[in-house]
Amino acid sequence: MSKSQYIAAHEPEEELLSPEDAWEDYLSLEQALAEKRTEKVTLQVDPATKALVHDLVTAGICQDESEVVARAVQSFFVATYPQAHRRLRLLRESRE
């Protein structure tokens, strides 16, 4: 902004939000943020991989697709990342 802009002062005769209105606004925002956090991410994988994921869930090995992905990533991490056991332990401790 190269030019200063005028910001109107709050009109003292205007009513502020009531505590109930503020609480309702808070609950609406909280719900919207909760929905945003639980949005699913769609991964693009080939049909053979999708079939494997489906089989793992159907067999009861994992509860859902997200658990399959989480366990697969952790397994791959342990198999390929130096000192993976330390990193995973720290992640588990931070969740508790």
CORQUIKA-V805070 format. One record per pair of residues at least 24 apart in sequence whose ideal C-beta (glycine too) atoms are under 6 Angstrom apart, sorted by the first residue. I is the first residue (numbers start at 0). J is the second residue. D is the distance in Angstrom with one decimal. If there is no record, write none. Layout:
((I	J	D) (I	J	D))
//
This chain:
none
//
